[in-house]
Amino acid sequence: MHCKGFSIIGGGVMGLSIAYQLLKQQQQVTIFHTPKSTTASLAAGGMLGAQNEFHAPSPLYPIALESRALHPVIAQELYDLTQLQIDWLPTSLIKVATSQQAVPQLKNQFHFLASQDATSIDWLDGQQTRQLEPFLHDEIAASVHIHQDYQVNARKLMTALWQAVKQLGATIIEDEVLAFEHHQKKITHVHTTTTRYAIEHVVVATGAFTTALLSSLALRCPMHAVKGECVMVKSDKPLKHTIFTTDGYYLVPKCHQQILIGATSYPFQQDDIVTVSGVQRLLSKAMAIMPALKDAHILDSWCGVRPQTMDGLPIMGASPYINLSLCTGHYRNGILLSAITGQLFSQYLLGDKTAKQRLEPFQFARFSS
Ligand SMILES: Cc1cc2nc3c(=O)[nH]c(=O)nc-3n(C[C@H](O)[C@H](O)[C@H](O)COP(=O)(O)OP(=O)(O)OC[C@H]3O[C@@H](n4cnc5c(N)ncnc54)[C@H](O)[C@@H]3O)c2cc1C
């Protein structure tokens, strides 16, 4: 079997966003995909935390801001094409210090964000925070209101992207890629569980599963899985903003009175078990932020594995193999970064010099220098 054009391994938000943009450019695209119970994109909170996630200058910061701004555009495009909503919601984010001890850390982040754009954030004391969100705990000492860190529904985004790539003519091969065949530094074939496919250019977008896959090429990918669990509840006490604590827990208000509670963090774990202790931690963190959640109904719980690199930046660009590109390692921000990554990465694959330059800080080669 011969796959013409671009072959993408991995049907998470990265693989699908790249496929979507390539298909819009009339490229031929094959997606190799095997469903995994810990696919990060199906587990995500859907926050577009472009400012929330940054405490210091980073080459990823301007890209994150750009991606956040692109999401409503992609949401509209996907709707026009598929008639599917992805619930892009302008529920801005409040980052809270749950105790006095956490205030200095939050203040430092506030100063950094204000040095970049003072108009997009506000510093609030505890009382001002509770004026915005009356059900928050009395002990919340201070917060930063980030006006434009909105959200989408990650699962709906995935459904819409799948539908879009199918409508635009992608070939979908529902099979796991197990190995590559190469001649010198050129990949000639990929092997799945059943078939050998000749390929022209291959993009590896397999999230936290990348390390195992690349080991068949003797490529050491400095990345590990970070398992995270979430719980969904339904509450008649409304929340209008995403609430994010300085220690990384969050409440994200979804449609139909639902609130997503996230997320635990277990480095080097990649099983698909939601544990009692994980759920207990999430619920007690949630009630410490918003005591009224004690009466909420538990609807669902799940987990996924985030792909984290050694230096925290994603890997986007070339590999030591001339026709194999890598797009992985987006850790806690893959939903946020998917919009711009799809655009930039597809332009890079089509030879655009500016896109190549912008992806320079994220090259795989940085780990070998
Ligand atoms: C609990 C949790 C909460 C999160 N919350 C947010 C959030 O609020 N905002 C945000 O921006 N990000 C969030 N993230 C991070 C985000 O989900 C990830 O960064 C992003 O989904 C990574 O996408 P990906 O496509 O690289 O990987 P994945 O979504 O894991 O997709 C990789 C896909 O490749 C497939 N695959 C793997 N190996 C093979 C193979 N050999 N052959 C064929 N197919 C293969 C897998 O089945 C999988 O579906 C969260 C993550 C978790 C776990």
The ligand as an SDF file (V2000), in Angstrom:
LIG
                    3D

 53 58  0  0  0  0  0  0  0  0999 V2000
   -6.3140   15.8560   32.6350 C   0  0  0  0  0  0  0  0  0  0  0  0
   -5.8030   16.7580   31.5440 C   0  0  0  0  0  0  0  0  0  0  0  0
   -6.2670   18.0600   31.4570 C   0  0  0  0  0  0  0  0  0  0  0  0
   -5.7960   18.9110   30.4600 C   0  0  0  0  0  0  0  0  0  0  0  0
   -6.3130   20.1620   30.3570 N   0  0  0  0  0  0  0  0  0  0  0  0
   -5.9060   20.9850   29.3550 C   0  0  0  0  0  0  0  0  0  0  0  0
   -6.5000   22.2710   29.1920 C   0  0  0  0  0  0  0  0  0  0  0  0
   -7.3930   22.6600   29.9390 O   0  0  0  0  0  0  0  0  0  0  0  0
   -6.0300   23.0650   28.1890 N   0  0  0  0  0  0  0  0  0  0  0  0
   -5.0450   22.6670   27.3260 C   0  0  0  0  0  0  0  0  0  0  0  0
   -4.6630   23.4410   26.4520 O   0  0  0  0  0  0  0  0  0  0  0  0
   -4.4980   21.4340   27.4480 N   0  0  0  0  0  0  0  0  0  0  0  0
   -4.8980   20.5890   28.4240 C   0  0  0  0  0  0  0  0  0  0  0  0
   -4.3490   19.3520   28.5600 N   0  0  0  0  0  0  0  0  0  0  0  0
   -3.2320   18.9900   27.6770 C   0  0  0  0  0  0  0  0  0  0  0  0
   -3.7070   18.5340   26.3120 C   0  0  0  0  0  0  0  0  0  0  0  0
   -4.7720   17.6560   26.4680 O   0  0  0  0  0  0  0  0  0  0  0  0
   -2.5390   17.8600   25.5710 C   0  0  0  0  0  0  0  0  0  0  0  0
   -1.4150   18.7140   25.5310 O   0  0  0  0  0  0  0  0  0  0  0  0
   -2.9350   17.5460   24.1300 C   0  0  0  0  0  0  0  0  0  0  0  0
   -4.1840   16.9190   24.0950 O   0  0  0  0  0  0  0  0  0  0  0  0
   -1.8910   16.6450   23.4710 C   0  0  0  0  0  0  0  0  0  0  0  0
   -2.3890   16.2990   22.2110 O   0  0  0  0  0  0  0  0  0  0  0  0
   -1.6530   15.2470   21.2970 P   0  0  0  0  0  0  0  0  0  0  0  0
   -2.4130   15.1650   20.0250 O   0  0  0  0  0  0  0  0  0  0  0  0
   -0.1980   15.5770   21.2450 O   0  0  0  0  0  0  0  0  0  0  0  0
   -1.7300   13.8630   22.1190 O   0  0  0  0  0  0  0  0  0  0  0  0
   -2.9690   12.9260   22.3970 P   0  0  0  0  0  0  0  0  0  0  0  0
   -4.2110   13.6780   22.5820 O   0  0  0  0  0  0  0  0  0  0  0  0
   -2.5820   11.9830   23.4840 O   0  0  0  0  0  0  0  0  0  0  0  0
   -3.1370   12.1370   21.0320 O   0  0  0  0  0  0  0  0  0  0  0  0
   -2.1900   11.2170   20.5620 C   0  0  0  0  0  0  0  0  0  0  0  0
   -2.9710   10.1750   19.7830 C   0  0  0  0  0  0  0  0  0  0  0  0
   -2.0630    9.3310   19.0770 O   0  0  0  0  0  0  0  0  0  0  0  0
   -2.5800    8.0070   19.0690 C   0  0  0  0  0  0  0  0  0  0  0  0
   -1.4380    7.1080   18.9550 N   0  0  0  0  0  0  0  0  0  0  0  0
   -0.4260    6.9680   19.8420 C   0  0  0  0  0  0  0  0  0  0  0  0
    0.4880    6.0770   19.3810 N   0  0  0  0  0  0  0  0  0  0  0  0
    0.0260    5.6560   18.1820 C   0  0  0  0  0  0  0  0  0  0  0  0
    0.5320    4.7440   17.2010 C   0  0  0  0  0  0  0  0  0  0  0  0
    1.6840    4.0980   17.3850 N   0  0  0  0  0  0  0  0  0  0  0  0
   -0.1850    4.5280   16.0850 N   0  0  0  0  0  0  0  0  0  0  0  0
   -1.3670    5.1920   15.8780 C   0  0  0  0  0  0  0  0  0  0  0  0
   -1.8890    6.0860   16.7630 N   0  0  0  0  0  0  0  0  0  0  0  0
   -1.1970    6.3060   17.8960 C   0  0  0  0  0  0  0  0  0  0  0  0
   -3.2490    7.8690   20.4330 C   0  0  0  0  0  0  0  0  0  0  0  0
   -4.2740    6.9210   20.3700 O   0  0  0  0  0  0  0  0  0  0  0  0
   -3.7890    9.2530   20.6850 C   0  0  0  0  0  0  0  0  0  0  0  0
   -5.1340    9.3280   20.3370 O   0  0  0  0  0  0  0  0  0  0  0  0
   -4.8240   18.4560   29.5250 C   0  0  0  0  0  0  0  0  0  0  0  0
   -4.3840   17.1370   29.5900 C   0  0  0  0  0  0  0  0  0  0  0  0
   -4.8640   16.2890   30.5820 C   0  0  0  0  0  0  0  0  0  0  0  0
   -4.4050   14.8520   30.6170 C   0  0  0  0  0  0  0  0  0  0  0  0
  1  2  1  0
  2  3  1  0
  2 52  2  0
  3  4  2  0
  4  5  1  0
  4 50  1  0
  5  6  2  0
  6  7  1  0
  6 13  1  0
  7  8  2  0
  7  9  1  0
  9 10  1  0
 10 11  2  0
 10 12  1  0
 12 13  2  0
 13 14  1  0
 14 15  1  0
 14 50  1  0
 15 16  1  0
 16 17  1  0
 16 18  1  0
 18 19  1  0
 18 20  1  0
 20 21  1  0
 20 22  1  0
 22 23  1  0
 23 24  1  0
 24 25  2  0
 24 26  1  0
 24 27  1  0
 27 28  1  0
 28 29  2  0
 28 30  1  0
 28 31  1  0
 31 32  1  0
 32 33  1  0
 33 34  1  0
 33 48  1  0
 34 35  1  0
 35 36  1  0
 35 46  1  0
 36 37  1  0
 36 45  1  0
 37 38  2  0
 38 39  1  0
 39 40  1  0
 39 45  2  0
 40 41  1  0
 40 42  2  0
 42 43  1  0
 43 44  2  0
 44 45  1  0
 46 47  1  0
 46 48  1  0
 48 49  1  0
 50 51  2  0
 51 52  1  0
 52 53  1  0
M  END
$$$$
